[in-house]
Amino acid sequence: MTTDSTVSAFRHPDTIDDPLTTVLRDGARRLLAEAVEAEAAAFLAAMKEERLGDGRARFVRHGHGPERAIQTGIGPVPVKRAKVRDRGAGDGG
């Protein structure tokens, strides 16, 4: 058996270390973070009429979850997800 092969190993996107890729990843991180925040804000706006028995809002922002990597075309991009808390989840309705 011969060791000749035409298969070439490709570099992984997360190992590329050039300035353009860094700029693209930073831009992707910002865009994804803005999209996550906008989605949480839209959900809270749609649910603002939902109230608990004592008049407090049922759904509220609750900080951010741990940073997670989202796979993109230029490799994984770390993003923190927005957390929304349902204060009435234990009420059964």
N, C-alpha and C positions, 0 to 999 in steps of 0.2 A: 504494500500500500504506500502511496506517495504522500508527501506532505504539501504538495503544491495545491494552492487553493485560490480562487478568485474572489472569495468573500473578504470584504473589508470591514473592519470594526468601525462603527460610527461613534463619534463623541456624544455623550449624553448632554441634553440641553442645560442641565443644571451645573455642568462643569465649564461652560463657556464663560470666559472672563474678559469680555471686551467692553469698552465704554458704551457702545450702542445698545447692546443687550441689557446692560445695567439700566440705562435710561428707559428702555422699553419695559423692563420689569417694574421699575418704580412707577411708571405711568399706569401700567396694568394694576398694580397694587392700589394706587389712588382711585382709579376708576371703579374697581371692585368694591373698595371700602365705601365710596360714595353711593354705589348702587345698593349695597346692603343697608346703609343708613336711610336712604330714600324709601326702600321697601318697608323698613320698620316704621318710619314716619307715616307712610301711606296707610299702613295697617292700623296704627294708633288713631289716625284721623278718621278712618272709616268706623272705628269702634268707639269713638269718643262719647256717643250717647249711651253706651252700656255703663250702667252704674250699679253699685252694691246697694244694699238696703239702707246704709247710713249716708248715701249720697256721694261716696268716693268713687273715682274712676275704677272700673273693673280691670282694665288693661293698662299697664304702666311700663315705662322703660326700666330695665334692671341691669344697666351696665353692659359689659361685653363678655362673651364667652372666650375660651382659650383660642389662641391663634391656630389656624388650620391652613394647610397647603391646598390650594385649588389648582388643578392641572390646567395649564393653558398651552397654546401653541408654542410659546417660548419657554416652556418648562413650568415647574410648580411656583406659585406665587402665594406667599403667606398673607392671610386676611383674618381679622378678628370679626366674629359675628356679633350682631346686636342682639341682646337678650330682651325679651318682652315677657313680663310676668302677668299671669292671669290670677288676680286676687280671689276670684270666685270659683276656682277650679274644684275646691273641696265642697262646694255647696250642692253639687248634684244638678246644677242647671245653669 
